[in-house]
Amino acid sequence: MGIRFILMVNKQGQTRLAQYFEYLTLEERRTLEGEIVRKCLARNEQQCSFVEHRTYKIVYRRYASLFFLVGVDNEENELAILEFIHLLVETMDRHFGNVCELDIMFHLEKAHFMLEEMVMNGCIVETSKANILAPIQLMDKTS
Amino acid sequence: MGSQGGFGQSKEFLDLVKSIGEARSKSEEDRIVLHEIETLKRRINEPDIPKRKMKEYIIRLVYIEMLGHDASFGYIHAVKMTHDDSLLLKRTGYLAVTLFLNEDHDLIILIVNTIQKDLKSDNFLVVCAALNACCKLINEETIPAVIQQVVELLGHQKEAVRKKAVMALHSFHQRSSSSVNHLISNFRKKLSDNDPGVMGATLCPLYDLIVIDVNPYKDLVASFVNILKQVAERRLPKTYDYHQTPAPFIQIKLLKIMALLGSGDKKSSEQMYTVIGDIMRKSDTASNIGNAILFECICCISSIQPSPKLLETAADAIAKFLKSDSHNLKYMGIDALGRLIRINPDIAEQHQLAVIDCLEDPDDTLKRKTFELLYKMTKSSNVEVIVDRMIDYMISINDSHYKTETASRCVELAEQFAPSNHWFIQTMNKVFQHAGDLVNPKVAHNLMRLIAEGFGEDDDAADSQLRSSAVESYLKIVDDPKLPSAFLQVICWVLGEYGTADGKYSASYISGKLCDVAEAHSSDDIIRAYAVTALMKVYCFEKAAGRKTSLLPECQSLLEELSASHSSDLQQRAYEFRAILDLDANAVENIMPLDASCEDIEIDKSLPFLDNYVHKSLEQGAEPYIPENERSGTLNISNIINRNPYEHPAHSLRFEAYEVPKPVVPTKLTPAVTYPTDLVPVPEPSYQPTLSSGPISDAGSGSGSGSTELRLRLDGVQKKWGKPAYSSAAASSTSTIDSQRTTDNGATQSDNVTSKSREPRQPHVEVSEEKQKLAASLFGGRTARPERKQSGSAAGHSKVSRTTNHVEDKAQPTTVATAVQPPPPDLLDLGESSGAVSSYSSSVDPFKQLEGLLDLSQDGHAVTTTSTGPDLMSLYSGASTNGQNQNQNQNLNPLINEKDNMNGAPNPSNRTASLTKGPSLKDALDKDALVRQMGVNPTSQNPNLFSDLLG
């Protein structure tokens, strides 16, 4: 399965984007997100970017006030996931131009579309920024 | 703003986002969302909502769910939106539906038709949207509705479609492998697709398939090696590069696949050696992504048939990881070390101090990973140190999940490597005291069994010594009011069985303690049952031994109380005890024989003692007994009535819900009623009757226990010490380490005697004595594992150990060399970035400056008056606190920008990067201006909303 969920949560613990690759109920998601954010916020910058939580391994990375959290299973290479997060941010940056939290909030669906191109069934399927953004740009043109 | 050309969203939506963005607390956010729900409930059902507006409503629904509230009132509108002709609306509809619904939701059936239609669309983007939806929404039942079309799309002319079709098929395989089994050859074919994206995606399903069964894919080894070689040689398009590394995510996936294919297969492994060596040589150790690949190479090397040369390279790489300042790399190093010691246990020794540093690091993640490593390298010579540390750690953490895990690991190690009885009992006491309610009930049974059976040898003295030391230690702690239930059960059982055995403690003393336990835990029927049965045993043993017996007054009152208990089990025990009180010593001895918990009870199923009674009854005209299977025809009706409601004959309809499958592991001890079927994992209750006949007879002949009440469920329980036995923990992963460990298990007894850790060499200077001691106790005593050398891959092994010695010799010089090198700049990405960000914000407030640019009258802070690129650039480069990357930023090559970003030393001048990477600076400023007009500006409640993520 690999990636089990991708979250963007800000410093106040407010969810900005959530994509799950397995089914959790609303309540489970709410609890999980709260627990994970609390755990990650408690850590300082020298510590590992990885946290274990229940059966998940959380790889997280902070950009300005926004935390990107990726929950993976034991098979995943944590460092690679860490760089995957960066690739995601770079891709969003290329599309939005100086991407900030507000861009993701105003264009939630676009951020999701990018993720849909990059990850399917919990696997990383596309890492070429051009390929990721092409359908979104085409869609923008036609609509 | 880029290609969006304005937000195109209503004021209402912007206001909502703004208020959510500025909410200061979860409760404030909840209030906003609840209000939004009310609004939307009213508005979304109005007639003739324009499509654009509806799209916005759908996104607002997504917000509601994302923030943890129920938006099911609007699901149907999202479903409807998937029917729309406009691509953007359709895709938004699909997105919302995949976020809202799981594959078994009732509404899915309304979408299947749309998906079918869209899969046939001429617009490849529509097809892609539908395939995306397939991955999330098509369940086992609906697979047949789309599978044909998906397979056809594998040959679509657009690579994006082929890629998504592969993944849709992959998701079908995940959901129901049987329904696509005939199609998996397609994955093989797609591996040679001429688009690298399709090929890369195909690796995902292939990986899953190879995990399930390696053998059918052995022929692909050459292809995988070849692909990896091409990737490493930069034959893929440049767009797949990430920070100058060619297609790293594809490389990693290929290495994972090769690790599986090469495992235990010399021929396949040999094909891989060259390419792995090349990649390791080429990998950029200064970047995270380079190290990620390096780590994956190490994983692969430790999984495939060992190559001495590669092992040496891997060991070098691990040394670099461990010596790095980055915690992330140390973590990877510890992980890698844990993998490599499976092949070469000696390699850990040269890193002993690094490992101990990690163990003592305040970073919990690193600590936990290190415990995992120690767990893997535990042997009889270091078990005491390791388990003691693990117990300390276990006590210090609150998270019950990891407490449980650590506790069960302590138990496992203690059971496997315990150097002495005394230590074992003490260790188990500690584990039970601090995590008793978390450990598997089986562990408690194992402990009782171990104390009862001893070592399985005929060394009675040692056995009774074990029991005495158990009794003694339990008497010391039994008064602790916070002992967990499972542990008290063990204590009661041991005290009852062996409390008076060595004559050290009087029966009345033991009885008093047992009564105290029953008293103190009056709400726990199981403990009370254990206690009263233990009391009965103590009484019986005394009586049988011919000593004068009298019940303590508190015991008497306990019996009276229990005779009127609500629990029929407790009542029965009390009455049985009372009945025993009236019997003579001889009868008592037969009922409760001394130390007979390990004896088999023989049961004659024909019940011959009833023969007389049956015979008499038959003579008096009673109906003869007809076995159940012979009377089915005649007594059908009464049968049905009496039957378990779940066992209706097949033809009748069932109206009750099917019961939830029983958990495999019995979570609660039921000492009175012991169904041997509990031992058999029976996921489907309907099978239970047929399965149960086997285990019953097993239990009868196998290990019925002597005491009448406390029948231990010992069947299937791991045998401790002595003979190597089936280990339930190891069963899940049948890797080589397990077999080796089992061998160790067999050899521990000799190890106990022989090994005393020898002083380790001291490769490093100025290390505290304490640490060295710890290192010595952890890593010393290599003598303890001679059996390793004999086991497993003997052929490769001698070579391996020789190389490691070589590596060890080299260890010193490498230390010096790496110490001199400056630490790689990007490793501490997080630390650096936030540090720089804070210093940045303290010196210059970019928002203020931007404000100035946009609205001169508003803020006197303005520095420059135009929004032209060069001016801005000079503005920010002037404010730069970290000029290191400036030149790169001004470079127009986006790749360099990426590198800069990767370095993570954010730098105000990065803002100028929008000149190159963003669509245009003007757009970015427009964006700010627009949101400002909405009233969202950096000086308002949440300035963070504006900060550049990559800035």
Chai-1 contact restraints between the chains, C-beta under 6 A:
chainA,res_idxA,chainB,res_idxB,connection_type,confidence,min_distance_angstrom,max_distance_angstrom,comment,restraint_id
A,T15,B,M66,contact,1.0,0.0,6.0,A-B,restraint_1
A,A18,B,M66,contact,1.0,0.0,6.0,A-B,restraint_2
A,Y23,B,N102,contact,1.0,0.0,6.0,A-B,restraint_3
A,R30,B,G68,contact,1.0,0.0,6.0,A-B,restraint_4
A,E45,B,L830,contact,1.0,0.0,6.0,A-B,restraint_5
A,E45,B,G831,contact,1.0,0.0,6.0,A-B,restraint_6
A,E45,B,S834,contact,1.0,0.0,6.0,A-B,restraint_7
A,Q46,B,G831,contact,1.0,0.0,6.0,A-B,restraint_8
A,Q47,B,H327,contact,1.0,0.0,6.0,A-B,restraint_9
A,Q47,B,D363,contact,1.0,0.0,6.0,A-B,restraint_10
A,C48,B,H327,contact,1.0,0.0,6.0,A-B,restraint_11
A,C48,B,N328,contact,1.0,0.0,6.0,A-B,restraint_12
A,C48,B,Y331,contact,1.0,0.0,6.0,A-B,restraint_13
A,C48,B,D363,contact,1.0,0.0,6.0,A-B,restraint_14
A,C48,B,T365,contact,1.0,0.0,6.0,A-B,restraint_15
A,C48,B,L366,contact,1.0,0.0,6.0,A-B,restraint_16
A,S49,B,N328,contact,1.0,0.0,6.0,A-B,restraint_17
A,F50,B,T365,contact,1.0,0.0,6.0,A-B,restraint_18
A,V51,B,T365,contact,1.0,0.0,6.0,A-B,restraint_19
A,R54,B,H401,contact,1.0,0.0,6.0,A-B,restraint_20
A,R62,B,L830,contact,1.0,0.0,6.0,A-B,restraint_21
A,Y63,B,L949,contact,1.0,0.0,6.0,A-B,restraint_22
A,A64,B,S947,contact,1.0,0.0,6.0,A-B,restraint_23
A,A64,B,L949,contact,1.0,0.0,6.0,A-B,restraint_24
A,S65,B,N944,contact,1.0,0.0,6.0,A-B,restraint_25
A,N77,B,I252,contact,1.0,0.0,6.0,A-B,restraint_26
A,N77,B,A292,contact,1.0,0.0,6.0,A-B,restraint_27
A,N77,B,E296,contact,1.0,0.0,6.0,A-B,restraint_28
A,L79,B,N288,contact,1.0,0.0,6.0,A-B,restraint_29
A,L79,B,N291,contact,1.0,0.0,6.0,A-B,restraint_30
A,L79,B,A292,contact,1.0,0.0,6.0,A-B,restraint_31
A,L79,B,M332,contact,1.0,0.0,6.0,A-B,restraint_32
A,A80,B,I252,contact,1.0,0.0,6.0,A-B,restraint_33
A,A80,B,A292,contact,1.0,0.0,6.0,A-B,restraint_34
A,L82,B,N288,contact,1.0,0.0,6.0,A-B,restraint_35
A,E83,B,N288,contact,1.0,0.0,6.0,A-B,restraint_36
A,E83,B,I289,contact,1.0,0.0,6.0,A-B,restraint_37
A,V89,B,L949,contact,1.0,0.0,6.0,A-B,restraint_38
A,D93,B,L950,contact,1.0,0.0,6.0,A-B,restraint_39
A,R94,B,K917,contact,1.0,0.0,6.0,A-B,restraint_40
A,G97,B,G2,contact,1.0,0.0,6.0,A-B,restraint_41
A,G97,B,S914,contact,1.0,0.0,6.0,A-B,restraint_42
A,G97,B,G918,contact,1.0,0.0,6.0,A-B,restraint_43
A,G97,B,P919,contact,1.0,0.0,6.0,A-B,restraint_44
A,G97,B,A924,contact,1.0,0.0,6.0,A-B,restraint_45
A,N98,B,S914,contact,1.0,0.0,6.0,A-B,restraint_46
A,N98,B,G918,contact,1.0,0.0,6.0,A-B,restraint_47
A,N98,B,A924,contact,1.0,0.0,6.0,A-B,restraint_48
A,N98,B,D948,contact,1.0,0.0,6.0,A-B,restraint_49
A,V99,B,L949,contact,1.0,0.0,6.0,A-B,restraint_50
A,C100,B,F946,contact,1.0,0.0,6.0,A-B,restraint_51
A,C100,B,S947,contact,1.0,0.0,6.0,A-B,restraint_52
A,C100,B,D948,contact,1.0,0.0,6.0,A-B,restraint_53
A,E101,B,L945,contact,1.0,0.0,6.0,A-B,restraint_54
A,L102,B,L945,contact,1.0,0.0,6.0,A-B,restraint_55
A,M105,B,V17,contact,1.0,0.0,6.0,A-B,restraint_56
A,M105,B,G21,contact,1.0,0.0,6.0,A-B,restraint_57
A,F106,B,F7,contact,1.0,0.0,6.0,A-B,restraint_58
A,F106,B,V17,contact,1.0,0.0,6.0,A-B,restraint_59
A,L108,B,I59,contact,1.0,0.0,6.0,A-B,restraint_60
A,E109,B,I59,contact,1.0,0.0,6.0,A-B,restraint_61
A,E109,B,T92,contact,1.0,0.0,6.0,A-B,restraint_62
A,E109,B,L95,contact,1.0,0.0,6.0,A-B,restraint_63
A,H112,B,L95,contact,1.0,0.0,6.0,A-B,restraint_64
A,E116,B,N132,contact,1.0,0.0,6.0,A-B,restraint_65
A,M120,B,C135,contact,1.0,0.0,6.0,A-B,restraint_66
A,M120,B,M167,contact,1.0,0.0,6.0,A-B,restraint_67
A,N121,B,C135,contact,1.0,0.0,6.0,A-B,restraint_68
A,N121,B,M167,contact,1.0,0.0,6.0,A-B,restraint_69
A,N121,B,H170,contact,1.0,0.0,6.0,A-B,restraint_70
A,N121,B,S171,contact,1.0,0.0,6.0,A-B,restraint_71
A,C123,B,C204,contact,1.0,0.0,6.0,A-B,restraint_72
A,I124,B,F249,contact,1.0,0.0,6.0,A-B,restraint_73
A,V125,B,M167,contact,1.0,0.0,6.0,A-B,restraint_74
A,V125,B,A201,contact,1.0,0.0,6.0,A-B,restraint_75
A,E126,B,G197,contact,1.0,0.0,6.0,A-B,restraint_76
A,T127,B,F249,contact,1.0,0.0,6.0,A-B,restraint_77
A,S128,B,T239,contact,1.0,0.0,6.0,A-B,restraint_78
A,S128,B,Y240,contact,1.0,0.0,6.0,A-B,restraint_79
A,A130,B,T239,contact,1.0,0.0,6.0,A-B,restraint_80
A,N131,B,G197,contact,1.0,0.0,6.0,A-B,restraint_81
A,P135,B,L125,contact,1.0,0.0,6.0,A-B,restraint_82
A,M139,B,L87,contact,1.0,0.0,6.0,A-B,restraint_83
A,M139,B,L88,contact,1.0,0.0,6.0,A-B,restraint_84
A,D140,B,S3,contact,1.0,0.0,6.0,A-B,restraint_85
A,T142,B,L87,contact,1.0,0.0,6.0,A-B,restraint_86
A,S143,B,L88,contact,1.0,0.0,6.0,A-B,restraint_87
